[in-house]
Every structure is written in C-alpha cells, then in structure tokens.
Amino acid sequence: MSQLPVLRSSFHGMKVGCVQINPIPRTRPQTLSCAYKRPHNSRKTKKQEPLPQNVDLPQILPRKKKKPFAIPIKQIQQAGRADKKLAQMGIEKTLEPPQNGLLLPNLIPVAYQVIDAWKVLIRGVAQLMHVIPVHACR
C-alpha cells in the first residue's frame, strides 16, 4: 500500500482526498478515499463565561446547593390530584381573594368582559371548523 499524498481539497475545514492503491494496469485499480478534520482550537474544556445580556440572571446552581421548596413537592402533587378529581366530577373550585390585597375591584368587570369575548371566539372557531376542514398531525 502506498503512502497517502497530501490531501488536496478543503470543504468547511475538512480535508478530502483520493489515492489509487493498486496502479498496476493488469489488475483492477482500487481507490481509497479519506477525510480528515482537525479539532477546533476554540473548543476548550474551561467553563464558558456568561454572555453580557445574561449577566443579571442568577447562576445555575447544582442540585445540592438549591433552596428547597417552601411547600414539599408531595403536598403540591396531592393538591393537584385533588383538583383534578374535582374537575373531572364537574365541581368548580372557588378561588379565594389574595391575602396581600392585590385584587383590584375595578378590574372585575373587565375580567368578565374578557371571559365573554373568549366564549364568543371559541364558538366562532367551532363553527368555522365545521365549514373549513382542518387537518392536524399528532
């Protein structure tokens, strides 16, 4: 087997070349193609420095250093399961006003208007879907 010549062409940082292995005319010639790409020098194992637009964000902490939840996760999951059972039975859960007094009485009529507009929109989309066929992928 002969030595490979210097690879001639370059494509996106990858050197590509071909060489004939058996140049004797009596037998079938064989060609070997090879490619070589040097590793990037810019990729180092050091920790990446944060981008300037992300400086004000908190650091990503390892799991052991993170603060625990104020409410245990099991209690959150149990409350979610109970809410789901009530919703399946058709019982609506009443919401209490916030304890810090952030409920604005002048926005309550606006909220009712938004809900009514949303209902009209959903009805219109349902009627439109009966007229225009809609195909969806899973």
C-alpha positions as CSV (number, residue, x, y, z in Angstrom):
1,M,0.0,0.0,0.0
2,S,1.4,3.4,-1.0
3,Q,1.5,6.4,1.3
4,L,-1.3,8.8,1.1
5,P,-0.4,12.1,-0.7
6,V,-1.2,15.4,1.0
7,L,-4.9,15.9,0.9
8,R,-5.8,18.4,-1.8
9,S,-9.2,20.0,-1.4
10,S,-10.8,21.7,1.6
11,F,-14.5,21.7,2.4
12,H,-15.7,23.5,5.6
13,G,-12.5,22.9,7.3
14,M,-12.4,19.2,6.3
15,K,-9.6,18.0,4.1
16,V,-10.6,15.5,1.4
17,G,-8.5,13.5,-1.0
18,C,-8.3,10.3,-3.0
19,V,-5.4,8.0,-3.9
20,Q,-5.1,4.9,-6.1
21,I,-3.8,1.9,-4.1
22,N,-3.0,-0.5,-6.9
23,P,-1.9,1.4,-10.0
24,I,-0.8,-1.8,-11.9
25,P,-2.7,-1.9,-15.2
26,R,-3.3,-5.7,-15.3
27,T,-5.4,-5.8,-12.2
28,R,-8.5,-3.7,-11.3
29,P,-7.4,-0.4,-9.8
30,Q,-8.6,0.3,-6.3
31,T,-9.3,3.8,-5.0
32,L,-9.2,4.8,-1.3
33,S,-11.0,8.0,-0.2
34,C,-10.2,9.6,3.1
35,A,-11.2,12.6,5.0
36,Y,-9.6,14.4,8.0
37,K,-10.9,17.2,10.1
38,R,-8.8,19.0,12.7
39,P,-10.4,19.5,16.1
40,H,-11.4,23.1,16.8
41,N,-8.9,25.0,19.0
42,S,-11.7,27.3,20.2
43,R,-13.4,24.3,22.0
44,K,-11.8,24.1,25.3
45,T,-12.9,22.3,28.5
46,K,-12.9,25.5,30.5
47,K,-16.2,26.9,31.8
48,Q,-17.9,29.3,29.4
49,E,-18.2,32.9,30.5
50,P,-21.7,34.3,30.6
51,L,-22.9,36.5,27.8
52,P,-23.3,40.2,28.6
53,Q,-27.1,40.0,28.2
54,N,-27.3,37.2,30.8
55,V,-25.1,38.8,33.5
56,D,-28.0,39.8,35.7
57,L,-29.6,36.3,35.7
58,P,-28.7,34.1,38.7
59,Q,-26.2,31.3,38.3
60,I,-27.3,27.8,37.7
61,L,-26.7,26.0,41.0
62,P,-26.1,22.3,41.4
63,R,-28.9,20.3,42.9
64,K,-27.3,20.1,46.4
65,K,-27.0,23.9,46.7
66,K,-30.5,24.8,45.6
67,K,-33.0,26.0,48.1
68,P,-35.8,23.5,49.0
69,F,-39.4,24.3,48.0
70,A,-41.4,26.2,50.6
71,I,-44.1,23.6,50.2
72,P,-43.0,20.0,49.8
73,I,-43.5,18.6,46.4
74,K,-45.6,15.7,47.7
75,Q,-48.2,18.2,49.1
76,I,-48.2,20.1,45.8
77,Q,-48.8,16.9,43.9
78,Q,-51.6,15.7,46.2
79,A,-53.4,19.1,45.9
80,G,-53.1,18.8,42.1
81,R,-54.6,15.3,42.1
82,A,-57.5,16.5,44.3
83,D,-58.1,19.5,42.0
84,K,-58.1,17.1,39.0
85,K,-60.6,14.8,40.6
86,L,-62.9,17.7,41.4
87,A,-62.6,19.0,37.8
88,Q,-63.5,15.5,36.4
89,M,-66.6,15.4,38.6
90,G,-67.6,18.9,37.3
91,I,-67.2,20.7,40.6
92,E,-65.5,24.1,40.2
93,K,-63.0,25.1,42.8
94,T,-63.8,28.6,44.2
95,L,-60.8,30.9,44.4
96,E,-60.2,32.9,47.5
97,P,-59.0,36.5,47.1
98,P,-55.3,37.0,47.6
99,Q,-54.2,37.7,51.2
100,N,-51.9,40.6,50.2
101,G,-54.9,42.6,48.8
102,L,-53.8,42.7,45.1
103,L,-57.4,42.0,43.9
104,L,-58.5,45.2,42.1
105,P,-62.3,45.7,42.3
106,N,-62.3,48.0,39.2
107,L,-60.8,45.2,37.0
108,I,-63.5,42.6,37.9
109,P,-66.0,43.9,35.2
110,V,-63.1,43.8,32.6
111,A,-62.4,40.2,33.5
112,Y,-66.0,39.3,32.9
113,Q,-65.9,41.0,29.5
114,V,-62.7,39.1,28.6
115,I,-64.3,35.8,29.5
116,D,-67.5,36.6,27.5
117,A,-65.3,37.6,24.5
118,W,-63.3,34.4,24.8
119,K,-66.6,32.3,24.8
120,V,-67.7,34.1,21.6
121,L,-64.3,33.4,20.0
122,I,-64.4,29.7,20.8
123,R,-68.0,29.4,19.4
124,G,-66.9,31.2,16.2
125,V,-63.9,28.9,15.8
126,A,-66.1,25.8,16.3
127,Q,-68.5,27.0,13.6
128,L,-65.6,27.8,11.3
129,M,-64.1,24.3,11.7
130,H,-67.4,22.8,10.5
131,V,-67.1,24.8,7.3
132,I,-63.4,24.6,6.6
133,P,-61.7,21.2,7.1
134,V,-58.7,21.3,9.4
135,H,-56.0,18.6,9.3
136,A,-53.7,18.1,12.2
137,C,-50.7,15.9,12.9
138,R,-50.1,14.0,16.1
